[in-house]
Amino acid sequence: MRLSGKKAIVTGAGSGFGAGIARAFACEGAEVKIVDVNIEAAHAVAEELGNTKLAWRADVGSDAAVAAMIKDAMAMWGRIDIIVNNAGITHMPAPMEEISEEDFDRVLRVNAKSVYLSARHAVPIMKAQGGGVFLNIASTAGISPRPNLNWYNASKGWMITATKAMAVELAPFGIRVNAINPVAGETPLLSSFMGEDTPEMRAKFLSTIPLGRFSTPEDIANASVFLSSDEAAMITGVALEVDGGRCI
């Protein structure tokens, strides 16, 4: 029960890493707002955790949507202890100059602007209550980029730098900010990273991971629980690689 009594918001929690994080947080005693652009998926996870009222639909790249998400959480709890910026998307693999402006804007909107918006609306609350935790789910792509995923790589690099900048500025207010860098995992984005989901492409990806497997939602959830708990009270500004050795 390392998160007993904590109130947490997890975006992109309807599937993949986000769902794993939400389940682990709930098991550790937190009350978790399950946020996803797919409300049916969010509802299913919230139902599994025993409270469908915690499901919430939000486009994390929309200022109005993020403001409404934070307002609803405050109306329900009166405080917000943890925000996990997990929602993320990618573009299909292609040479950088062939990625459309629409795809570029979409990736940066979800992967980068969402972090800005969550900070814009939640930092004043955390300052007023004397502390809190932001956890940004970045990627190994932000520090060890793969060819043909250039603008996705860049968005995750932005997230890592934003994490460190936020950590420095918010430390005097008792607010910790960390990131996790997963390697590719069994999530809805896997086929997009690879371009096609075939045994050959999987083998090619796995050959770059020394431990020889993809990351799982449980891997990312375990790291998320630790970084969000008081056990990590002296840790801020890190980007923890949960990658089976991919970045060595």
VMD Tcl script that draws the C-alpha trace (Angstrom):
set ca {
  {0.00 0.00 0.00}
  {2.75 2.41 -0.98}
  {0.24 4.89 -2.45}
  {-2.39 4.61 0.26}
  {-4.75 7.57 0.20}
  {-3.13 9.18 -2.83}
  {-5.28 10.72 -5.57}
  {-3.87 10.11 -9.04}
  {-4.71 10.92 -12.65}
  {-3.36 8.60 -15.35}
  {-3.82 9.60 -18.99}
  {-3.98 7.05 -21.76}
  {-5.16 4.64 -19.07}
  {-7.60 2.73 -21.24}
  {-4.95 0.35 -22.57}
  {-1.27 -0.59 -22.62}
  {1.14 0.99 -20.18}
  {-1.50 3.39 -18.85}
  {-3.89 0.62 -17.89}
  {-1.04 -1.25 -16.22}
  {-0.07 1.85 -14.24}
  {-3.67 2.47 -13.17}
  {-4.08 -1.13 -11.97}
  {-0.83 -1.03 -10.01}
  {-1.68 2.33 -8.43}
  {-5.07 1.00 -7.33}
  {-3.45 -2.13 -5.87}
  {-1.09 0.11 -3.90}
  {-3.98 2.05 -2.36}
  {-4.42 5.04 -4.68}
  {-7.70 6.30 -6.08}
  {-7.13 6.65 -9.82}
  {-8.90 8.76 -12.41}
  {-8.84 6.70 -15.62}
  {-8.43 9.16 -18.49}
  {-8.47 8.19 -22.16}
  {-9.70 9.63 -25.44}
  {-11.53 6.29 -25.82}
  {-14.17 6.50 -23.10}
  {-15.26 2.89 -23.60}
  {-11.73 1.69 -22.88}
  {-11.47 4.00 -19.86}
  {-14.82 2.76 -18.58}
  {-13.72 -0.87 -18.88}
  {-10.58 -0.28 -16.80}
  {-12.48 1.78 -14.23}
  {-15.10 -0.96 -13.97}
  {-12.35 -3.50 -13.40}
  {-11.03 -1.31 -10.58}
  {-14.48 -1.02 -9.03}
  {-15.63 2.53 -9.74}
  {-16.90 3.55 -13.17}
  {-17.23 7.16 -11.97}
  {-13.44 7.38 -12.27}
  {-13.55 6.98 -16.07}
  {-13.07 10.26 -17.93}
  {-12.75 11.14 -21.59}
  {-10.17 13.77 -22.48}
  {-8.18 14.88 -25.48}
  {-4.93 15.65 -23.65}
  {-3.85 18.09 -26.36}
  {-6.86 20.33 -25.68}
  {-6.58 23.08 -23.07}
  {-10.31 22.98 -22.37}
  {-10.31 19.20 -21.99}
  {-7.36 19.15 -19.60}
  {-8.88 22.00 -17.58}
  {-12.14 20.05 -17.28}
  {-10.24 16.90 -16.26}
  {-8.44 18.74 -13.46}
  {-11.60 20.55 -12.36}
  {-13.51 17.28 -12.09}
  {-10.71 15.64 -10.10}
  {-10.65 18.55 -7.67}
  {-14.44 18.47 -7.29}
  {-14.22 14.77 -6.48}
  {-11.13 14.75 -4.25}
  {-10.17 18.29 -3.27}
  {-6.53 17.51 -4.08}
  {-4.35 15.87 -6.72}
  {-1.25 14.02 -5.57}
  {0.01 12.36 -8.76}
  {-0.35 13.05 -12.48}
  {0.96 10.47 -14.93}
  {1.30 11.87 -18.44}
  {1.17 8.55 -20.26}
  {-1.01 9.25 -23.31}
  {1.12 9.12 -26.43}
  {1.05 8.47 -30.15}
  {3.50 8.04 -33.00}
  {3.63 8.43 -36.74}
  {4.24 5.49 -39.03}
  {7.92 4.80 -39.84}
  {9.07 6.86 -42.83}
  {11.92 9.17 -43.83}
  {11.65 12.39 -41.83}
  {10.94 14.59 -44.86}
  {7.98 12.41 -45.83}
  {6.04 12.84 -42.57}
  {3.09 15.13 -43.15}
  {2.65 18.36 -41.25}
  {-0.63 16.96 -39.95}
  {1.13 13.93 -38.46}
  {3.89 16.09 -37.00}
  {1.38 18.41 -35.33}
  {-0.63 15.46 -34.00}
  {2.42 13.77 -32.44}
  {3.68 16.96 -30.77}
  {0.18 17.85 -29.61}
  {-0.32 14.59 -27.75}
  {3.25 13.85 -26.63}
  {4.50 17.34 -25.78}
  {1.66 19.84 -25.44}
  {-0.17 17.51 -23.04}
  {2.69 17.83 -20.53}
  {2.53 21.62 -20.76}
  {-1.24 21.61 -20.28}
  {-1.18 19.28 -17.28}
  {1.45 21.52 -15.68}
  {-0.47 24.66 -16.51}
  {-3.58 23.45 -14.73}
  {-2.18 21.25 -11.95}
  {0.98 23.04 -10.80}
  {-0.96 25.84 -9.03}
  {-2.94 23.18 -7.17}
  {0.16 21.25 -6.13}
  {1.92 24.44 -5.04}
  {-1.06 25.38 -2.89}
  {-1.25 21.95 -1.25}
  {2.49 21.81 -0.62}
  {3.59 19.05 -2.98}
  {2.79 16.48 -5.59}
  {4.27 14.24 -8.26}
  {4.38 14.40 -12.06}
  {5.46 11.29 -13.92}
  {6.00 11.56 -17.67}
  {6.10 8.38 -19.74}
  {8.75 9.19 -22.34}
  {10.69 6.59 -24.33}
  {14.11 5.17 -25.09}
  {13.49 6.84 -28.46}
  {14.18 10.15 -26.75}
  {17.78 9.22 -25.98}
  {18.58 6.45 -28.49}
  {16.54 7.32 -31.59}
  {15.47 4.80 -34.20}
  {15.66 5.81 -37.88}
  {12.39 6.73 -39.60}
  {10.65 7.70 -36.35}
  {12.33 11.09 -36.26}
  {9.53 13.34 -35.03}
  {8.31 10.78 -32.50}
  {11.90 10.54 -31.23}
  {12.04 14.33 -30.99}
  {8.75 14.54 -29.07}
  {10.04 12.09 -26.46}
  {13.36 13.93 -26.23}
  {11.32 17.07 -25.56}
  {9.45 15.25 -22.81}
  {12.70 14.20 -21.11}
  {14.06 17.76 -21.19}
  {10.74 19.13 -19.95}
  {10.86 16.65 -17.06}
  {14.26 17.92 -15.95}
  {13.28 21.58 -16.38}
  {10.07 21.06 -14.41}
  {11.95 19.22 -11.67}
  {14.41 22.08 -11.15}
  {11.73 24.77 -11.06}
  {9.22 22.90 -8.93}
  {11.57 21.36 -6.35}
  {11.29 24.33 -3.94}
  {7.54 23.70 -3.80}
  {7.87 20.03 -2.85}
  {6.81 18.87 -6.32}
  {8.80 16.00 -7.81}
  {8.95 15.37 -11.57}
  {10.37 12.23 -13.14}
  {10.14 10.31 -16.40}
  {10.26 6.69 -17.46}
  {11.82 5.57 -20.74}
  {10.21 2.29 -21.80}
  {11.44 0.26 -24.71}
  {8.83 -0.95 -27.21}
  {6.18 -3.03 -25.50}
  {3.09 -5.10 -26.11}
  {0.82 -2.09 -26.49}
  {-1.44 -0.75 -29.29}
  {1.50 1.35 -30.54}
  {3.83 -1.59 -31.21}
  {2.69 -2.22 -34.78}
  {3.03 1.50 -35.55}
  {6.64 1.53 -34.30}
  {7.52 -1.47 -36.42}
  {5.53 -0.45 -39.49}
  {4.15 -3.97 -39.66}
  {3.68 -6.63 -37.03}
  {5.38 -9.72 -38.44}
  {7.62 -12.37 -36.83}
  {10.54 -10.96 -38.81}
  {10.00 -7.39 -37.61}
  {9.54 -8.55 -34.03}
  {12.79 -10.50 -34.22}
  {14.58 -7.44 -35.60}
  {13.29 -5.26 -32.74}
  {14.06 -7.85 -30.08}
  {17.62 -8.22 -31.35}
  {18.32 -4.67 -30.08}
  {17.15 -5.46 -26.52}
  {19.79 -7.32 -24.49}
  {17.25 -8.96 -22.18}
  {15.52 -10.29 -25.27}
  {11.92 -9.27 -24.71}
  {9.54 -6.36 -25.06}
  {8.55 -4.35 -22.01}
  {5.20 -5.12 -20.41}
  {2.63 -2.88 -18.72}
  {3.68 -4.50 -15.44}
  {7.32 -3.49 -15.96}
  {6.36 0.14 -16.46}
  {3.77 0.03 -13.68}
  {6.27 -1.24 -11.11}
  {8.69 1.58 -11.90}
  {5.82 4.09 -11.86}
  {4.67 3.02 -8.41}
  {8.18 3.43 -7.03}
  {8.81 6.87 -8.55}
  {5.38 8.10 -7.43}
  {5.73 6.81 -3.86}
  {7.44 8.25 -0.81}
  {10.18 5.64 -1.29}
  {11.44 7.93 -4.07}
  {11.17 11.11 -1.98}
  {14.74 12.12 -2.88}
  {14.41 11.38 -6.59}
  {13.47 14.12 -9.02}
  {14.51 15.00 -12.56}
  {15.45 11.46 -13.58}
  {14.49 9.64 -16.79}
  {14.56 6.01 -15.72}
  {15.27 3.52 -18.49}
  {13.03 0.47 -18.21}
  {14.34 -1.03 -21.40}
  {16.03 -4.39 -20.90}
  {19.38 -2.79 -21.69}
  {18.31 -1.21 -25.00}
  {20.18 2.05 -24.30}
  {23.47 0.54 -23.19}
}
mol new
graphics top color blue
foreach p $ca { graphics top sphere $p radius 0.5 }
foreach p [lrange $ca 0 end-1] q [lrange $ca 1 end] { graphics top cylinder $p $q radius 0.2 }
display resetview
